[in-house]
Amino acid sequence: MLKEEIEEAIKYLFSINRNLMGLEVRNTLKYVQNKILPDSKIKSISSGSKIYDWQVPCEWNIEEAYVKNKYGKKIIDIKNNNLHLMAYSEPVDKKVSKEELLEHLHTLPEHPKWIPYRTSFYKKNWAFCCEHELLNTKDFTGPFEVKIKSSFNDEGVLNWLECYKKGTLDDEILISSYCCHPNLANDNLSGFVAAAFLFRYLQSIKTKYSYRLVILPETIGAIAFLSQANVSNIVGGMILSCVAGPDKPSIKEGFNKEHWINRAAHQALNEITDGDYITYPFTPNGSDERQYSTPGFRIVTPSIHKSKYHEYLEYHTSADNLNFISIKDINYSIDIHKKWIENIESFCYPERLDKYCEFQLGRRNLYPSTGGSLNHFGHDIKKRLLKRSFDFNKNMNINNEHLEAFNWLMHLADGKNSNFDIAEKSNLSLTVINEAISIFYQNDLVKI
């Protein structure tokens, strides 16, 4: 069912001409609200509003845009692809020479069949984008008729979608994605669709932390949200962007790589990919981590990708289309993010209730009754199971990795070492450490 819902959302939303502000942004957010997150809210702030060092721009809407050649043939038309028009182009209705049109034309000579994506959000201008190969055909014969029927509304609004899930704690995890790109499948249709379905999953489970989802126009949307949000409860977050491409998973780290949100992401990637992923260190560019990490907020927001922005050739071109991405890759990324959230939820500082000497695990059925067999040369300890199961979200058999984890817990569970610390120091998986903590907790040996 989830696969079909994601596929339906991707196909429906791909061709909507989303930009910073306007009708199509609202239509996109209403789709997410109606089809995926019915309890979400669509918020707004008026054009002209001052938010920090920025001013909310005018709303922009587009009805039609095309270029006709000398013979009256439409050679460029946004009805074929929204990328043909530079976003926020001002109205134009005139005849131009070939030389003048070329001054307002963007192409990619190195990829002559691709259309580039270009914007002019904060400066009045106009331009078209097209395949470079068009320039070498007989169709590219002037003079040309240029028509851009666009409008700017200085009484418009900037919209974003917000959804909140209350946990046991008031501490919040921010989940952020942006929705201002038309006809680009990986960047960033895949991101905000995955974020919406990830949040719907969160709503179905009990969580320790509270979670807040925002889907907004990049940069100005994040700034608008921050200007109205109570950020005092936000302890960390994640940005979903470019999660459906064919390349191996990667992480762009948060600005504090030692932060537990960042470590939880690495733990998830290590477990899901067996360590086969790319790490990009934090830089103050990219997506909305630029806003969240500024000195007034300092919110650590790593992002996990499949084909990260700037790192694949098709980025910001018409080749970033529905053939470039796959529903399988979106689901895979969602699974990684679910594991990331599981790790976030598990974060704790276990502390022994009795700090003196080892616990007698045998009388609690947590240690084999026959001595001498553990760690015996040639003995495959990974497959040796004891006969007791525990309910740790699912029935679980204790194996020798858990026994090793018990030893590390008895050594390190002093209330100062987190479960992440214990996993790293023991060289055991976070899953095994968390299971061992759960077993000790059920046996009244630790508090968390």
N, C-alpha and C positions, 0 to 999 in steps of 0.2 A: 504493500500500500504506500509506504513512504517513497519508494522509488518512483511510482506513478505520480504522486503529488508533486515531487520535486521536478519531474520532467514536465508536467503541466505548467508549473509556475515559470520554469525557464523559458519554455516556448512562448508563453503569453507575454512575458515581460521583456523579452529580448529586443523587440522592435519599438518599444515605447520610447519616445524622444525625450528622455529625462535630461535635465540640466541642473543648474543650481536651484532654480525656483520656477514655479509655474504650474499649470494645469496637469501636465504629465507627471510631475513629481507627486502631486496629490493623488492622481490615479494609481500610481505605483504603490504608494503607502496605503491607500484604501484597499487595494488588492491583498496586500499582506495582512491588513486588519481583518478583512472579510473572510479570507480563505485559510489563514494560518493562525493568527493571534487575535481572536475576537475581543479580548479584554485589553488590548493595547489602546493607547491614546495617540492621536495626531495633534501635535502641538505647533504653535506658530509664533512668529515675531515679525513685526511690521517692517516693510522697506523703510530705510532712512534711520532705523534705530541704531544708536551708537552702542557697540559692544566691545569693550576694551579699546584697542587702537583701530578698530574696524567700524565700518558702517554697512548695514545690511543693504545690498544693492536692490535695484528694481527687479520686479518679476518680469520674466521674458517668455513670450509665447510666439510660436511660429505656425503659420498656416500653409505656406508654400514657398518653395525656393527652387529656381532652375536657371539654366543657361541654355539659350537657343543659338544655333549657329546661323550662318548667312542664309541657309536654306529653310529656316524655321523648324529645324529638328532639335528636340531637346537632347542635349548631349550630357548634361549633368542635371540630376533631379533628386531631391531628397525623398521622393516617393519610392525610389529604388534603394536608398540607404541614407539614414539620417546623418551619417558621417560626411556626406557630400557638402554639408554646410558647416562652417565654423560656428560653434555655439555662441550665442549672444551677438550674432551679426545684426547690424542695424538695417533698416529698410532701404531697399534699392529698387529703382525701376527706370532703367535707362539702357541706351546702346553704348557699347564700349569697343574700342579697337582691340586687336590681339595683344598689343603691347600693354595696354591698361589691364586687361583681364589677367595676364600673366603676373602682374604685380599683386593680384588678389587671388592667387591660385597656389595651393599647396599640393605637392606630389612627393613621391618617394622614388627617385631614379634608380636606387639600388634594388627596389622591389616594385617593378613597373606595373604589376597587376593589383597592388594593394592600395587602399584609400587610407590616408593618414587621418588621425583624430586631432583636431585643433580647437582651441577655445580663445575667447577674448572677454572674460567675465567682467573685468574692471576697467576696460577702455573701449570706447565706441570705435567700431571698425566693422569691416565686412570682408568675407572671403569664402571661397569654395575650396573643396578638396576633391581630388579625383585620381584615377589611375594615371600614372605617368605615360603609359603607352598611348593614351588618348591623344596626347600632344603630337604624335607622329602619324596621325591618320588624316584622311581627307575630311573627316567630320569636323576637325578643329580648324574651321575656316571662318573668319570674321567678315564683317563686324558681327558682334554678338549682342543678343538681347539678354539682359540680366534682370531677374525679378526675385526679390526677397520680400515677402510679405510677413514681416515680423512686427511685434509691438512690445513696448516697455511700459510697465505700469508702476509708477512711483508710489502707488497706494496698495501695492501687492503685499504678499507675506512669504516668509521663508518657513517651510514646513519640515518637521521631522517626526518620526514615530518613536514612541517610548513605551516600554512595557516593564513592569516591576513584579518580582516574585519574592515574597517575604520568606526568609529563612528563620531558623532559631535565633540567630544573631542579627543585630542591626548592621553589622559590618557588610559592606556591599562589594560585589565583584562587577565591574563594568564590562559589558560586551558591546562593542562598537563596530559598525560597518557603514559604508557610504553608498549612495544610490544615485549619483549624478552623471553617470555615463550611459549614453545610448549605444545600442548595437555593438557592445563589447561584452563578450560572454564571460571570460575569465576575470577581467578587470572592468566592472566589479559586480556584475550580475550574480556570479557564483557566490561572492562573499556575503551579500545581504540575504540571499535566499538561504544559504547554509546557516547564517546567524539566526534567521527566523525559525527554522526547523529545529535548530539546536535549543533555542529558548523554549519552544513548545515541549521538547523532551524534558527540559528542566522543570517545567510546570507540572510534570507528571510524577516527579519524585520528591521525597522529603530531603531538604538540604539544611546544612548548618549555616551557610552564608546566605545572605540575601543577594539577589541578582537584578541588574538593571540593563535592559537592552536599549540601545539607541541606533536607529537607522536614519542617516542624515546626509545632506550634501557635504562633500568633503571640505575641509578647512572651515569655511564660514559656518557650516552647520554645527561642527564641533565647538566652535567658538560661541555660537548662539546657545547651545546646550549648556556649556560651562558657565555662561553668564547668568543662567537662570537656575542652575542646579545647586543643591546642597551637597557639596563634595566631601564634607567632613567625614562621612561614613565610608567613602570609597577607599578600600585598602589595596586595590590592584585591579587589573583588567586584561582584556585581550581584544585585538582588532582582527576581524575576519576580512581578508582581502585576497583575491586571486587563489582560490582553493580547489580549482577543478582542471588544471592543466595536466599535461602528460609527464612532466618532469618529477624527479624524486622530491619528497617532502623537504621543507626547509623551515628554519626559524630565523626571524629577525629578533634579536634579543631586546629586552627592555633596557632602559638606560642604566639600571642597577642589576648587573648580571647575577649578583648573589641574592637578590630578592627571591623569596620563596615562590612567587608567581612564576618567575623565570625558571627556577629549578623544577617546579612542577611540570612545566612545558617540556623541558629536556627529558625528564623522567618518562613522560608519556611517549615522546618520540622514540626514545631508546627502546621502550618496551614494544611499541607497535611495529617499528621498522628494524628492530635488532641493530640499532645504531647506524643504519644506513640513511643518513639525512645530512643536509647542508646547514651550517651555522653562519649567519651573517651578523656581525657585531652591530651594536646600536650606533646609528648616526642620526643627527637631528634633521633628517629629511625623510621623504617617503610619504606616509599617510598621516592620520590624525594623531599618531604618537608625538608629532611635533607640537601639538597643542597640550595634550595630557601631561607631557613631561616637563613643561615650562616651570620656572622656579615657583610660581604661585600655586601650582598643583602637585607636581612631582608624583604623578600616578604612573606606576610601572605597567606598561602595556605591550608585552611581546606580541608577535603575530606569527602564526604557522601558515605556511603556504604550500601549494602545489603549482609550480611555475610562478615564481615571485615577480612582481612588477619590476621593470627595468632589466630583468634577467632573461627574457625570452624575446625572440625576434618579432613575434607577432604583436607585442605589446603596443597599445594605442594605434592599432591599424585594423582595417576590415578583416584581416586574417585571424583576429581574435574573435572567431565566430562560433556558431554552435557545433561546427565540425572539429574545432580545436579542443573543446572540453568534452567531458563525459560525465554522465550521471553516476557511474561507478566511482569516479575520482571524487566527486562531491561527497558521496556517501563515505568514502574512505577518510576524507578530511573531517567529516562530522564525527566519525568514530574516534579519530585522534583527539578531537576537541572534547568528546565525552570522557575519554581517558584522562585528559588534562583536568577536566572538572572533577573527576573522581579523585585525582591526586590533590587538587585544591581542597576538596571536602575532607580529605584525610589528614591535612596538616595539623600537627599537634606536638606537644612536648610531653611525652609519656614520663611518668614519675613513679618509681617503685613505692609501694605503701610501706614496705619494710626494706630498709637500705642495707641491711647487714647480711653478708655472705650470700651464697646461692640459695635459691628456693629448692625445696625438696619436690622435684617435679614428678618423681615416680609415684608418690601417693596420690597425685592428681591425674594419673594416667597420661602424663605428658612426656614420659620418658620410657624407653623399652625396659622391660623387666629382666631381660637376659643381657648380662654384661659381656664386654669383650668383643662385640660384633661391630661397634661403631668405628668408622674410619679404618676398617681392616683393609690391608693391601689387597687390591684386586676387587674390592667390593663396590658395586655401583650404587653409591648412596643416593643418587638422584631418583632411583626407582624403588627404593626400599620404603614401604609405607607402613605406618602403624595402623592399628585397627580402631581408631577413634575419629569420628567426624564432628565438626563443629558447624554451626550455622553462622557463616560470615557472608551474608547475602546469598550464599549458596552452600550446599554441603561441601566440606573440604577435608581432605585427608592430610594428616600431618606426615611430612617426610623429613629427611635429614636436613634439608635447607631450613625448615622451621626449627629444628633442634639447634642448628647453628645460630639462627636468629634469636632463639631464647637466650643463648649465652651472651650474645651482644646486648640484648635488652637488659639482662641482669647486670651487665657491666656499665651501660651507658644511660639507662633510663633514670636520670637524676633530676629531670625537670628542666635541664638546661640544653639538652641535645634534642633537636626535633626528630621526627621520624625520617625526614629527608637526610639529616646529618647521620643518623644511624645506618641508613641504607648505603650512603656513600662510604662511611668508614668501614662497614662490614663487607662491602663489595657484593651485597645481596640486592635483589630487586626490591623496589619499593612495595610491590604487591606482597612479597613474602614477609617483609617487615610489618606491613599493616595487618596482615593476617595473624602474625605472632602477637602483635599488640592487642588485637581483638581477643585472642585466646587468653592472654594474661588478664585482660580486663574482665572477661567473663569468669575468670577464676579468682577475682578480687586480689590480683597481684600488683596491678598498676592503676593509677588514675590518669585521665587524659583531659 
